[in-house]
Amino acid sequence: MLLLGPPLLLFALITWQVVADGPLVDMDERLSSALIHPDRSSELLAGLGNIEVAVPVLAIALAYVAWRGRAAGQDRWWLPPAAGAVAMALVPVLVVPLKEWADRPGTPAVPPAVGYYPSGHTATAVVAYGAAVLLLVPLLRSPAVRRALPLLCAALVAGASYGLVRRGYHWPLDVAASWCLGALLLICLWLLVGRNSRPPATDRQPADQPK
C-alpha cells in the first residue's frame, strides 16, 4: 500500500497548485508557451490517448487474458480481465468530476473553455496501455517480448502526453496529474491481481523437471 503514497501526494500537490493558482501554475504556463507548436505530428501523437484508439487495445488484451486463463482452468480466471475493465471504467468516473471542480481554462491554442484539468486523454492512455501490459506480461514466455512491452507502453504514453502538450490541448500539469491518477489505478490493479496473473501451469516448467 505504500506504493500508493507518492503518486497520491504528487497529485494532491499539483491539484492544490492548480486550484489555488500557485507558483507551479506560472511555471506551467511558461513551459507550455515554450512547447506549443500545433502541427500534424502533434495531432497524431495526441490521438494515441483517444478512447477509440486506446480502449480497443485494452479490450483485445483483456480478451486474450480471459481466454488464456479459462483455457488453463485457472481459478478466478475472470478476475484479471474484469479488474482491468473496472480500472478503465474508473477513468471517467474520476476525471470528469475533477474537471468540473478544478474548472481550469485551456491553453491559448484551444477555444475558450474550462474543464481541462486533469487530462482525460492522458489518463486513458496510461490506464489502457498500462493495464494491457500489466496483465499480458506474466503470460508471455519470451523474455525479449516481456521486456519490450513495457517499453512500448512507455513510448505510447510519452507520445500521447507530448502530443497533447505540443498541440496545446493541455497544459503540462494537466498531463502530469493524469500520470499520477493512472499510476494509482494501475497500482491498485497490480495489488488486486498480481498473484493471479502468473503464467498458467501448463506454460511453466514443473519444479522437479530437469532443466
Backbone as ProteinMPNN parsed JSONL, in Angstrom:
{"seq_chain_A": "MLLLGPPLLLFALITWQVVADGPLVDMDERLSSALIHPDRSSELLAGLGNIEVAVPVLAIALAYVAWRGRAAGQDRWWLPPAAGAVAMALVPVLVVPLKEWADRPGTPAVPPAVGYYPSGHTATAVVAYGAAVLLLVPLLRSPAVRRALPLLCAALVAGASYGLVRRGYHWPLDVAASWCLGALLLICLWLLVGRNSRPPATDRQPADQPK", "coords_chain_A": {"N_chain_A": [[0.822, -1.213, 0.0], [2.12, 1.132, 0.457], [3.066, 1.959, -1.95], [1.137, 3.502, -3.107], [1.359, 5.975, -1.98], [3.349, 8.008, -3.0], [2.401, 8.772, -5.762], [-0.17, 9.659, -5.037], [0.291, 11.776, -3.232], [1.724, 13.509, -4.895], [-0.194, 14.045, -6.839], [-2.067, 15.372, -5.246], [-0.584, 17.647, -4.546], [-0.18, 18.892, -7.068], [-2.833, 19.366, -7.808], [-3.662, 21.106, -5.759], [-2.012, 23.317, -6.348], [-2.992, 24.044, -8.884], [-5.705, 24.675, -8.372], [-5.414, 26.694, -6.485], [-4.036, 28.516, -7.933], [-1.225, 28.629, -7.798], [2.431, 29.058, -7.562], [3.462, 27.004, -9.189], [1.733, 26.954, -11.312], [2.324, 29.256, -12.781], [4.894, 28.553, -13.708], [4.135, 26.348, -15.182], [2.603, 27.498, -17.223], [4.534, 29.015, -18.545], [6.229, 26.991, -19.45], [4.485, 25.647, -21.136], [4.081, 27.602, -23.112], [6.567, 27.569, -24.297], [6.632, 25.067, -25.42], [4.403, 24.632, -27.064], [3.396, 23.954, -30.302], [1.445, 23.609, -32.645], [0.949, 21.043, -34.95], [0.839, 18.567, -37.587], [2.053, 16.182, -36.707], [1.995, 16.396, -33.898], [-0.727, 16.339, -33.519], [-1.356, 13.736, -34.347], [0.089, 12.23, -32.46], [-1.181, 13.025, -30.09], [-3.576, 11.773, -30.519], [-3.158, 9.167, -29.704], [-4.144, 8.943, -27.202], [-6.84, 8.871, -27.494], [-10.101, 7.532, -26.888], [-11.089, 5.82, -28.825], [-8.815, 4.705, -29.85], [-7.085, 3.778, -27.742], [-8.677, 2.222, -25.948], [-9.719, -0.048, -27.446], [-7.299, -1.473, -27.748], [-6.771, -2.262, -25.118], [-9.076, -3.81, -24.723], [-8.674, -5.996, -26.461], [-6.425, -7.111, -25.268], [-7.509, -7.83, -22.761], [-9.394, -9.725, -23.537], [-7.716, -11.726, -24.502], [-6.287, -12.394, -22.188], [-8.383, -13.4, -20.62], [-9.142, -15.609, -22.177], [-6.799, -17.192, -22.118], [-6.602, -17.721, -19.364], [-8.994, -19.101, -18.808], [-8.798, -21.297, -20.547], [-6.669, -22.593, -19.393], [-7.77, -23.475, -17.106], [-7.717, -21.96, -14.779], [-8.363, -20.9, -11.42], [-10.718, -18.399, -10.699], [-10.336, -17.109, -13.191], [-11.501, -15.042, -14.438], [-11.018, -12.777, -12.99], [-8.604, -11.062, -13.427], [-9.106, -9.91, -16.131], [-11.594, -8.683, -15.606], [-10.95, -6.888, -13.562], [-9.168, -5.241, -14.936], [-10.922, -4.071, -16.773], [-12.586, -2.662, -15.019], [-10.751, -0.825, -13.947], [-10.287, 0.745, -16.211], [-12.853, 1.772, -16.596], [-13.063, 3.389, -14.39], [-11.653, 5.654, -15.012], [-13.112, 7.844, -16.424], [-14.943, 8.217, -14.356], [-13.449, 9.285, -12.286], [-12.078, 11.421, -13.528], [-13.921, 13.207, -14.804], [-15.556, 14.512, -12.712], [-13.429, 15.835, -11.42], [-12.535, 17.573, -13.407], [-14.739, 19.306, -13.606], [-14.723, 20.388, -11.045], [-12.139, 21.564, -10.701], [-12.107, 23.369, -12.837], [-10.407, 24.484, -14.763], [-9.097, 26.7, -17.203], [-8.336, 26.316, -20.763], [-5.379, 26.138, -22.876], [-3.949, 28.863, -24.869], [-4.121, 27.819, -27.415], [-6.459, 26.481, -27.854], [-10.08, 26.703, -28.191], [-11.778, 29.151, -26.106], [-12.582, 27.859, -23.004], [-13.414, 25.8, -20.144], [-12.394, 23.231, -17.785], [-10.176, 21.579, -18.22], [-8.449, 20.279, -16.577], [-7.938, 17.298, -14.776], [-6.05, 15.759, -17.524], [-8.022, 13.887, -19.555], [-7.427, 12.335, -21.795], [-4.755, 11.653, -21.395], [-4.915, 10.14, -19.023], [-6.489, 8.056, -19.982], [-4.737, 6.871, -21.855], [-2.607, 6.063, -20.147], [-3.851, 4.192, -18.396], [-5.142, 2.364, -20.156], [-3.07, 1.335, -21.917], [-1.19, 0.699, -19.969], [-2.543, -1.143, -18.241], [-3.025, -3.205, -20.038], [-0.406, -4.114, -20.584], [0.419, -4.795, -18.006], [-1.204, -6.988, -17.399], [-0.677, -8.73, -19.473], [2.105, -9.312, -19.609], [2.903, -11.246, -17.541], [1.979, -13.579, -18.733], [3.47, -14.129, -20.932], [5.997, -15.921, -22.672], [8.389, -15.334, -23.887], [11.354, -13.775, -23.065], [12.351, -11.492, -24.346], [10.095, -10.279, -25.459], [8.679, -9.788, -23.159], [10.239, -7.821, -22.033], [10.066, -5.875, -23.972], [7.396, -5.032, -24.184], [6.66, -3.338, -21.879], [8.334, -1.167, -22.497], [7.25, -0.355, -24.927], [4.724, 0.428, -24.038], [5.439, 2.61, -22.391], [6.468, 4.283, -24.367], [4.19, 4.817, -25.92], [2.53, 6.156, -24.079], [4.183, 8.323, -23.433], [4.358, 9.49, -25.968], [1.657, 10.21, -26.474], [1.292, 12.021, -24.354], [3.204, 14.008, -24.88], [2.267, 14.859, -27.385], [-0.241, 15.963, -26.697], [0.491, 18.169, -25.149], [2.199, 19.54, -26.909], [0.502, 20.082, -29.053], [-1.183, 21.771, -27.776], [-3.472, 21.06, -26.516], [-3.558, 20.534, -23.831], [-2.296, 21.786, -20.697], [1.017, 21.27, -19.335], [0.871, 20.474, -16.573], [-1.687, 19.388, -16.429], [-1.359, 17.012, -17.75], [0.656, 15.784, -16.214], [-0.696, 15.408, -13.793], [-2.547, 13.488, -14.559], [-0.871, 11.372, -15.1], [-0.282, 10.653, -12.502], [-2.837, 9.921, -11.529], [-3.378, 7.764, -13.243], [-1.275, 6.07, -12.495], [-2.024, 5.465, -9.861], [-4.364, 3.949, -10.3], [-3.3, 1.795, -11.753], [-1.517, 0.702, -9.912], [-3.305, -0.157, -7.96], [-4.637, -2.08, -9.482], [-2.537, -3.897, -9.926], [-2.011, -4.69, -7.278], [-4.356, -6.038, -6.756], [-4.588, -8.155, -8.63], [-2.087, -9.19, -9.038], [-0.974, -11.595, -7.991], [-2.554, -13.395, -9.23], [-1.914, -13.332, -11.842], [0.083, -14.901, -12.849], [1.88, -17.059, -15.152], [-0.09, -19.649, -16.726], [-0.271, -22.989, -15.39], [0.309, -24.923, -17.286], [2.086, -23.65, -18.918], [4.335, -23.352, -17.483], [7.421, -24.667, -16.364], [7.593, -27.736, -14.687], [8.571, -27.961, -11.229], [10.189, -30.138, -10.526], [11.27, -31.0, -12.843], [14.05, -31.723, -14.88], [16.327, -29.196, -15.95]], "CA_chain_A": [[0.0, 0.0, 0.0], [2.999, 2.295, 0.456], [3.266, 2.375, -3.335], [0.12, 4.491, -3.465], [1.656, 7.264, -1.369], [3.981, 9.032, -3.844], [1.528, 9.385, -6.779], [-1.286, 10.341, -4.405], [0.778, 13.048, -2.704], [2.064, 14.375, -6.021], [-1.446, 14.505, -7.429], [-2.648, 16.359, -4.335], [0.203, 18.875, -4.668], [-0.486, 19.531, -8.351], [-4.218, 19.853, -7.754], [-3.669, 22.295, -4.89], [-1.409, 24.43, -7.081], [-3.895, 24.45, -9.966], [-6.904, 25.295, -7.807], [-5.017, 27.917, -5.775], [-3.261, 29.352, -8.86], [0.059, 28.784, -7.13], [3.612, 29.31, -8.391], [3.652, 25.961, -10.195], [0.908, 27.288, -12.472], [3.106, 30.195, -13.588], [5.917, 27.757, -14.386], [3.422, 25.503, -16.132], [2.205, 28.305, -18.377], [5.749, 29.353, -19.294], [6.674, 25.78, -20.131], [3.546, 25.402, -22.234], [4.363, 28.57, -24.187], [7.79, 27.157, -24.984], [6.462, 23.77, -26.076], [3.285, 24.587, -28.011], [3.646, 24.153, -31.736], [0.459, 22.73, -33.293], [1.261, 20.543, -36.282], [0.213, 17.274, -37.863], [2.64, 15.128, -35.886], [1.482, 16.509, -32.531], [-2.126, 15.901, -33.575], [-1.362, 12.278, -34.41], [0.535, 11.711, -31.172], [-2.258, 13.247, -29.117], [-4.621, 10.796, -30.791], [-2.894, 7.906, -29.018], [-4.944, 8.923, -25.983], [-8.263, 8.813, -27.808], [-10.786, 6.312, -26.474], [-11.229, 4.945, -29.988], [-7.515, 4.083, -30.119], [-6.501, 3.097, -26.591], [-9.557, 1.233, -25.316], [-9.692, -1.33, -28.171], [-6.057, -2.193, -27.425], [-7.004, -2.91, -23.823], [-10.112, -4.83, -24.872], [-8.049, -7.172, -27.065], [-5.576, -7.714, -24.237], [-8.363, -8.455, -21.746], [-9.977, -10.927, -24.124], [-6.658, -12.738, -24.561], [-6.015, -12.831, -20.814], [-9.514, -14.237, -20.211], [-9.067, -16.877, -22.919], [-5.685, -17.977, -21.596], [-6.908, -18.179, -18.017], [-10.061, -20.101, -18.843], [-8.283, -22.495, -21.208], [-5.762, -23.276, -18.471], [-8.526, -23.913, -15.936], [-7.338, -21.192, -13.592], [-9.383, -20.396, -10.513], [-10.992, -16.967, -10.85], [-9.708, -16.643, -14.423], [-12.196, -13.829, -14.865], [-10.672, -11.638, -12.155], [-7.727, -10.07, -14.065], [-9.748, -9.076, -17.153], [-12.641, -7.851, -15.009], [-10.293, -5.795, -12.839], [-8.663, -4.316, -15.942], [-12.054, -3.317, -17.303], [-13.034, -1.727, -13.983], [-9.763, 0.256, -13.891], [-10.547, 1.638, -17.337], [-14.132, 2.439, -16.371], [-12.892, 4.383, -13.335], [-11.013, 6.865, -15.524], [-14.065, 8.96, -16.495], [-15.589, 8.418, -13.051], [-12.581, 10.167, -11.509], [-11.629, 12.6, -14.26], [-14.992, 14.159, -15.112], [-15.824, 15.41, -11.574], [-12.261, 16.677, -11.168], [-12.561, 18.642, -14.405], [-15.772, 20.279, -13.231], [-14.349, 21.056, -9.798], [-10.959, 22.412, -10.906], [-12.585, 24.466, -13.695], [-9.224, 25.144, -15.317], [-9.191, 27.059, -18.63], [-7.373, 25.687, -21.65], [-4.265, 26.937, -23.384], [-4.366, 29.768, -25.959], [-4.238, 27.098, -28.683], [-7.79, 25.876, -27.966], [-11.153, 27.687, -27.969], [-12.002, 29.462, -24.683], [-13.43, 26.9, -22.284], [-12.829, 25.337, -18.891], [-12.507, 21.788, -17.597], [-9.039, 20.908, -18.843], [-7.625, 19.592, -15.577], [-6.75, 16.744, -15.417], [-6.199, 15.337, -18.915], [-8.675, 12.594, -19.731], [-6.731, 11.561, -22.809], [-3.551, 11.085, -20.782], [-5.328, 9.079, -18.102], [-6.931, 6.933, -20.81], [-3.553, 6.204, -22.394], [-1.857, 5.415, -19.069], [-4.563, 3.026, -17.872], [-5.399, 1.374, -21.206], [-1.834, 0.663, -22.306], [-0.547, 0.152, -18.781], [-3.25, -2.334, -17.78], [-2.789, -4.26, -21.021], [0.932, -4.658, -20.357], [0.464, -5.379, -16.668], [-1.875, -8.282, -17.4], [-0.134, -9.608, -20.511], [3.5, -9.697, -19.404], [3.095, -12.513, -16.825], [1.56, -14.713, -19.551], [4.353, -14.267, -22.083], [7.124, -16.824, -22.428], [9.608, -14.778, -24.461], [11.928, -12.685, -22.263], [12.502, -10.286, -25.159], [8.782, -9.639, -25.571], [8.337, -9.306, -21.816], [10.953, -6.558, -21.827], [9.694, -4.893, -24.993], [6.052, -4.494, -23.99], [6.66, -2.138, -21.027], [8.954, -0.062, -23.215], [6.255, 0.112, -25.891], [3.715, 1.152, -23.271], [6.02, 3.897, -22.005], [6.587, 5.106, -25.57], [2.852, 5.26, -26.309], [2.076, 7.154, -23.105], [5.004, 9.521, -23.623], [3.96, 10.106, -27.226], [0.366, 10.867, -26.283], [1.475, 13.153, -23.446], [3.914, 15.059, -25.618], [1.375, 15.384, -28.405], [-1.282, 16.793, -26.08], [1.099, 19.445, -24.751], [2.732, 20.188, -28.109], [-0.634, 20.572, -29.829], [-1.855, 22.79, -26.984], [-4.733, 20.564, -25.968], [-3.467, 20.526, -22.373], [-1.113, 22.283, -20.008], [1.829, 20.162, -18.814], [0.395, 19.971, -15.281], [-2.857, 18.535, -16.679], [-0.827, 15.708, -18.139], [1.364, 15.202, -15.059], [-1.693, 14.952, -12.824], [-3.146, 12.251, -15.051], [0.102, 10.298, -14.859], [-0.463, 10.237, -11.103], [-4.107, 9.195, -11.434], [-3.204, 6.48, -13.9], [-0.405, 5.245, -11.661], [-2.826, 4.976, -8.737], [-5.248, 2.883, -10.769], [-2.5, 0.634, -12.128], [-1.006, 0.082, -8.685], [-4.433, -0.894, -7.373], [-4.85, -3.261, -10.322], [-1.459, -4.837, -9.641], [-2.212, -5.235, -5.937], [-5.516, -6.926, -6.768], [-4.479, -9.343, -9.481], [-0.692, -9.566, -9.253], [-0.723, -13.003, -7.684], [-3.37, -14.22, -10.108], [-1.508, -13.1, -13.225], [1.235, -15.711, -13.216], [1.592, -17.913, -16.289], [-0.806, -20.878, -16.411], [0.597, -24.096, -15.026], [0.712, -25.641, -18.494], [3.156, -22.906, -19.564], [5.508, -23.284, -16.61], [8.157, -25.905, -16.241], [7.447, -28.3, -13.339], [9.732, -27.691, -10.378], [11.069, -31.295, -10.419], [11.731, -31.389, -14.171], [15.418, -31.239, -15.131], [16.453, -28.075, -16.879]], "C_chain_A": [[0.858, 1.268, 0.0], [3.247, 2.819, -0.96], [2.284, 3.464, -3.758], [0.472, 5.89, -2.974], [2.243, 8.302, -2.304], [3.067, 9.603, -4.931], [0.348, 10.131, -6.176], [-0.868, 11.71, -3.881], [1.118, 14.023, -3.831], [0.812, 14.903, -6.7], [-2.102, 15.572, -6.56], [-1.918, 17.688, -4.437], [-0.135, 19.615, -5.964], [-1.888, 20.123, -8.33], [-4.328, 21.105, -6.899], [-3.115, 23.509, -5.632], [-2.337, 24.942, -8.189], [-5.098, 25.197, -9.418], [-6.575, 26.627, -7.149], [-4.254, 28.884, -6.665], [-1.894, 29.676, -8.265], [1.213, 28.981, -8.089], [3.863, 28.241, -9.449], [2.846, 26.252, -11.462], [1.646, 28.272, -13.381], [4.201, 29.464, -14.365], [5.294, 26.897, -15.476], [3.07, 26.274, -17.404], [3.413, 28.723, -19.209], [6.269, 28.144, -20.074], [5.776, 25.468, -21.324], [3.828, 26.325, -23.404], [5.593, 28.167, -24.988], [7.592, 25.893, -25.813], [5.401, 23.767, -27.172], [3.755, 24.874, -29.437], [2.702, 23.213, -32.489], [0.896, 22.334, -34.708], [0.639, 19.158, -36.424], [0.749, 16.175, -36.96], [2.129, 15.188, -34.449], [0.022, 16.074, -32.465], [-2.209, 14.377, -33.56], [-0.936, 11.662, -33.079], [-0.537, 11.875, -30.104], [-3.364, 12.217, -29.28], [-4.387, 9.443, -30.148], [-3.676, 7.801, -27.712], [-6.43, 8.917, -26.234], [-8.857, 7.491, -27.343], [-10.849, 5.317, -27.62], [-9.934, 4.207, -30.325], [-7.072, 3.215, -28.947], [-7.386, 1.979, -26.032], [-9.638, -0.081, -26.11], [-8.421, -2.139, -27.916], [-6.217, -2.933, -26.105], [-8.017, -4.034, -23.955], [-9.544, -6.116, -25.471], [-7.176, -7.894, -26.04], [-6.409, -8.433, -23.182], [-8.991, -9.74, -22.274], [-8.951, -12.053, -24.172], [-6.361, -13.288, -23.17], [-7.133, -13.747, -20.324], [-9.447, -15.601, -20.888], [-7.968, -17.773, -22.373], [-6.025, -18.548, -20.212], [-7.958, -19.271, -17.998], [-9.576, -21.398, -19.472], [-7.374, -23.299, -20.284], [-6.473, -23.764, -17.217], [-8.153, -23.198, -14.662], [-8.558, -20.864, -12.736], [-9.51, -18.889, -10.699], [-10.275, -16.39, -12.077], [-10.291, -15.315, -14.891], [-11.731, -12.588, -14.104], [-9.729, -10.643, -12.835], [-8.402, -9.257, -15.161], [-10.849, -8.189, -16.585], [-12.043, -6.658, -14.278], [-9.719, -4.769, -13.809], [-9.767, -3.459, -16.525], [-12.555, -2.289, -16.295], [-12.059, -0.551, -13.875], [-9.998, 1.257, -15.014], [-11.829, 2.423, -17.13], [-14.021, 3.534, -15.314], [-12.263, 5.684, -13.833], [-12.012, 8.01, -15.666], [-14.752, 9.246, -15.17], [-14.764, 9.375, -12.192], [-12.307, 11.491, -12.227], [-12.732, 13.634, -14.444], [-15.336, 15.057, -13.922], [-14.649, 16.337, -11.262], [-12.189, 17.833, -12.158], [-13.563, 19.729, -14.017], [-15.376, 21.066, -11.989], [-13.177, 22.007, -10.0], [-11.269, 23.591, -11.818], [-11.429, 25.222, -14.34], [-9.427, 25.481, -16.795], [-8.106, 26.366, -19.443], [-6.268, 26.633, -22.072], [-4.768, 27.893, -24.467], [-4.572, 29.069, -27.299], [-5.611, 26.457, -28.882], [-8.85, 26.944, -27.736], [-11.362, 27.93, -26.478], [-13.005, 28.495, -24.059], [-12.726, 26.546, -20.983], [-13.0, 23.818, -18.808], [-11.374, 21.002, -18.216], [-8.176, 20.13, -17.856], [-8.442, 18.533, -14.849], [-7.048, 16.289, -16.845], [-6.822, 13.95, -19.008], [-7.97, 11.717, -20.742], [-5.462, 10.913, -22.237], [-3.908, 9.934, -19.856], [-5.792, 7.845, -18.869], [-5.744, 6.158, -21.349], [-2.804, 5.437, -21.308], [-2.546, 4.125, -18.635], [-4.773, 1.961, -18.948], [-4.133, 0.606, -21.571], [-1.152, 0.012, -21.111], [-1.209, -1.12, -18.284], [-3.045, -3.494, -18.745], [-1.434, -4.919, -20.782], [1.007, -5.379, -19.019], [-0.128, -6.789, -16.645], [-1.276, -9.258, -18.414], [1.251, -10.146, -20.179], [3.66, -11.009, -18.636], [2.74, -13.742, -17.654], [2.521, -15.014, -20.698], [5.581, -15.094, -21.739], [8.441, -16.245, -22.932], [10.145, -13.646, -23.596], [12.046, -11.387, -23.049], [11.182, -9.538, -25.266], [8.355, -9.073, -24.222], [9.023, -7.987, -21.507], [10.461, -5.474, -22.777], [8.334, -4.257, -24.714], [6.004, -3.295, -23.045], [7.284, -0.934, -21.708], [7.996, 0.516, -24.255], [5.17, 0.913, -25.195], [4.222, 2.532, -22.889], [6.11, 4.833, -23.202], [5.236, 5.647, -26.0], [2.336, 6.348, -25.372], [2.861, 8.448, -23.264], [4.623, 10.245, -24.905], [2.644, 10.849, -27.112], [0.511, 12.118, -25.423], [2.152, 14.319, -24.155], [3.006, 15.686, -26.663], [0.311, 16.306, -27.841], [-0.741, 18.162, -25.678], [1.566, 20.219, -25.98], [1.61, 20.795, -28.957], [-1.373, 21.691, -29.09], [-3.193, 22.352, -26.445], [-4.744, 20.61, -24.443], [-2.203, 21.23, -21.909], [-0.292, 21.087, -19.518], [1.338, 19.609, -17.478], [-0.859, 19.115, -15.423], [-2.409, 17.114, -16.957], [-0.147, 15.024, -16.953], [0.386, 14.676, -14.014], [-2.327, 13.638, -13.265], [-2.172, 11.085, -15.01], [-0.093, 9.747, -13.451], [-1.743, 9.437, -10.935], [-3.988, 7.811, -12.056], [-2.338, 5.535, -13.09], [-1.165, 4.667, -10.471], [-3.72, 3.811, -9.154], [-4.462, 1.627, -11.13], [-1.906, -0.071, -10.91], [-2.107, -0.728, -8.006], [-4.715, -2.166, -8.162], [-3.796, -4.315, -10.027], [-1.628, -5.485, -8.267], [-3.351, -6.249, -5.908], [-5.254, -8.225, -7.498], [-3.049, -9.82, -9.669], [-0.422, -11.032, -9.031], [-1.519, -13.932, -8.594], [-2.933, -14.128, -11.557], [-0.268, -13.871, -13.621], [0.882, -16.589, -14.404], [0.826, -19.15, -15.875], [0.166, -22.027, -16.167], [1.103, -24.847, -16.24], [1.864, -24.965, -19.204], [4.418, -22.836, -18.729], [6.151, -24.653, -16.486], [7.974, -26.462, -14.835], [8.739, -28.157, -12.546], [10.711, -28.86, -10.367], [11.569, -31.761, -11.767], [13.144, -30.86, -14.409], [15.435, -30.133, -16.161], [17.401, -28.444, -18.019]], "O_chain_A": [[0.4, 2.338, -0.4], [3.596, 3.985, -1.143], [2.57, 4.251, -4.66], [-0.051, 6.879, -3.487], [1.691, 9.397, -2.404], [2.955, 10.825, -5.028], [-0.096, 11.133, -6.736], [-1.586, 12.693, -4.064], [0.834, 15.217, -3.733], [0.756, 16.068, -7.093], [-2.631, 16.558, -7.072], [-2.549, 18.745, -4.419], [-0.351, 20.827, -5.952], [-2.103, 21.247, -8.782], [-5.011, 22.058, -7.274], [-3.68, 24.6, -5.555], [-2.444, 26.151, -8.398], [-5.47, 26.245, -9.946], [-7.352, 27.578, -7.237], [-3.863, 29.96, -6.212], [-1.465, 30.829, -8.231], [1.007, 29.062, -9.3], [4.423, 28.542, -10.503], [3.234, 25.843, -12.556], [1.603, 28.143, -14.604], [4.407, 29.73, -15.549], [5.859, 26.74, -16.559], [3.219, 25.766, -18.515], [3.334, 28.78, -20.437], [6.695, 28.272, -21.221], [6.253, 25.075, -22.388], [3.817, 25.894, -24.556], [5.662, 28.39, -26.196], [8.301, 25.673, -26.795], [5.491, 22.979, -28.113], [4.406, 25.879, -29.722], [3.116, 22.138, -32.924], [1.174, 23.191, -35.548], [0.0, 18.648, -35.504], [-0.013, 15.327, -36.495], [1.859, 14.15, -33.845], [-0.413, 15.504, -31.465], [-3.031, 13.798, -32.85], [-1.531, 10.686, -32.624], [-0.771, 10.967, -29.307], [-4.012, 11.831, -28.308], [-5.316, 8.641, -30.05], [-3.852, 6.708, -27.174], [-7.215, 8.953, -25.286], [-8.198, 6.453, -27.398], [-10.681, 4.115, -27.416], [-9.964, 3.189, -31.016], [-6.722, 2.05, -29.133], [-6.888, 0.908, -25.684], [-9.627, -1.147, -25.495], [-8.472, -3.368, -27.874], [-5.84, -4.1, -25.992], [-7.84, -5.1, -23.364], [-9.898, -7.21, -25.032], [-7.184, -9.122, -25.954], [-6.05, -9.53, -22.754], [-9.106, -10.727, -21.546], [-9.285, -13.208, -23.909], [-6.203, -14.495, -22.992], [-6.863, -14.762, -19.682], [-9.67, -16.629, -20.248], [-8.174, -18.972, -22.185], [-5.762, -19.718, -19.934], [-7.834, -20.252, -17.264], [-9.903, -22.482, -18.989], [-7.31, -24.525, -20.373], [-5.856, -24.394, -16.359], [-8.261, -23.766, -13.576], [-9.64, -20.588, -13.253], [-8.506, -18.191, -10.842], [-9.682, -15.314, -12.008], [-9.659, -14.567, -15.636], [-12.016, -11.466, -14.523], [-10.031, -9.449, -12.824], [-8.3, -8.03, -15.151], [-11.021, -7.057, -17.038], [-12.565, -5.546, -14.363], [-9.772, -3.567, -13.547], [-9.581, -2.263, -16.749], [-12.909, -1.171, -16.67], [-12.487, 0.594, -13.727], [-9.919, 2.467, -14.803], [-11.89, 3.609, -17.452], [-14.789, 4.497, -15.332], [-12.332, 6.706, -13.15], [-11.791, 9.07, -15.08], [-15.105, 10.391, -14.889], [-15.323, 10.185, -11.453], [-12.306, 12.552, -11.603], [-12.492, 14.827, -14.254], [-15.404, 16.273, -14.097], [-14.849, 17.491, -10.883], [-11.823, 18.948, -11.787], [-13.264, 20.921, -14.093], [-15.654, 22.261, -11.887], [-13.214, 23.141, -9.521], [-10.758, 24.69, -11.607], [-11.462, 26.448, -14.45], [-9.883, 24.632, -17.562], [-7.103, 25.896, -18.906], [-6.237, 27.794, -21.664], [-5.897, 27.749, -24.935], [-5.137, 29.657, -28.221], [-5.899, 25.943, -29.963], [-8.557, 27.985, -27.148], [-11.151, 27.026, -25.669], [-14.129, 28.345, -24.538], [-11.584, 26.944, -20.752], [-13.66, 23.206, -19.648], [-11.576, 19.884, -18.688], [-7.271, 19.402, -18.262], [-9.528, 18.831, -14.351], [-8.177, 16.423, -17.317], [-6.221, 12.96, -18.591], [-7.914, 10.498, -20.58], [-5.14, 9.769, -22.558], [-3.279, 8.877, -19.899], [-5.52, 6.717, -18.457], [-5.734, 4.928, -21.311], [-2.409, 4.29, -21.519], [-1.9, 3.084, -18.519], [-4.599, 0.773, -18.676], [-4.117, -0.625, -21.54], [-0.603, -1.085, -21.219], [-0.52, -2.08, -17.939], [-2.906, -4.64, -18.318], [-1.33, -6.145, -20.78], [1.596, -6.455, -18.92], [0.383, -7.673, -15.958], [-1.36, -10.473, -18.232], [1.541, -11.314, -20.441], [4.483, -11.832, -19.035], [3.159, -14.847, -17.312], [2.394, -16.043, -21.361], [6.135, -14.978, -20.646], [9.505, -16.63, -22.447], [9.454, -12.644, -23.409], [11.865, -10.303, -22.494], [11.148, -8.311, -25.175], [7.743, -8.007, -24.153], [8.469, -7.136, -20.811], [10.442, -4.294, -22.427], [8.141, -3.071, -24.978], [5.356, -2.303, -23.378], [6.824, 0.193, -21.526], [7.937, 1.731, -24.442], [4.742, 1.953, -25.695], [3.506, 3.52, -23.048], [5.861, 6.033, -23.078], [5.133, 6.806, -26.402], [1.772, 7.345, -25.822], [2.289, 9.537, -23.234], [4.568, 11.474, -24.932], [2.516, 11.976, -27.589], [-0.078, 13.155, -25.726], [1.722, 15.467, -24.042], [2.978, 16.908, -26.811], [-0.006, 17.329, -28.448], [-1.412, 19.18, -25.84], [1.347, 21.427, -26.074], [1.756, 21.886, -29.508], [-2.104, 22.467, -29.706], [-3.972, 23.177, -25.966], [-5.806, 20.713, -23.829], [-1.191, 21.272, -22.608], [-0.843, 20.007, -19.307], [1.383, 18.397, -17.265], [-1.076, 18.207, -14.621], [-2.995, 16.148, -16.47], [-0.349, 13.833, -16.716], [0.613, 13.622, -13.42], [-2.61, 12.774, -12.436], [-2.59, 9.933, -14.899], [-0.073, 8.535, -13.236], [-1.746, 8.395, -10.279], [-4.432, 6.816, -11.484], [-2.625, 4.341, -13.002], [-0.969, 3.505, -10.114], [-3.818, 2.809, -8.446], [-4.907, 0.514, -10.846], [-1.805, -1.298, -10.885], [-1.873, -1.842, -7.536], [-5.0, -3.212, -7.578], [-4.118, -5.495, -9.891], [-1.414, -6.687, -8.112], [-3.319, -7.205, -5.133], [-5.657, -9.29, -7.03], [-2.823, -10.78, -10.405], [0.295, -11.652, -9.816], [-1.199, -15.114, -8.717], [-3.522, -14.78, -12.42], [0.373, -13.542, -14.62], [-0.297, -16.843, -14.648], [1.053, -19.668, -14.781], [1.286, -22.028, -16.678], [2.222, -25.361, -16.223], [2.557, -25.596, -20.001], [5.447, -22.334, -19.183], [5.465, -25.676, -16.506], [8.18, -25.731, -13.866], [9.84, -28.219, -13.093], [11.915, -28.652, -10.22], [12.222, -32.801, -11.854], [13.412, -29.682, -14.17], [14.66, -30.135, -17.116], [17.641, -27.63, -18.911]]}, "name": "protein", "num_of_chains": 1, "seq": "MLLLGPPLLLFALITWQVVADGPLVDMDERLSSALIHPDRSSELLAGLGNIEVAVPVLAIALAYVAWRGRAAGQDRWWLPPAAGAVAMALVPVLVVPLKEWADRPGTPAVPPAVGYYPSGHTATAVVAYGAAVLLLVPLLRSPAVRRALPLLCAALVAGASYGLVRRGYHWPLDVAASWCLGALLLICLWLLVGRNSRPPATDRQPADQPK"}
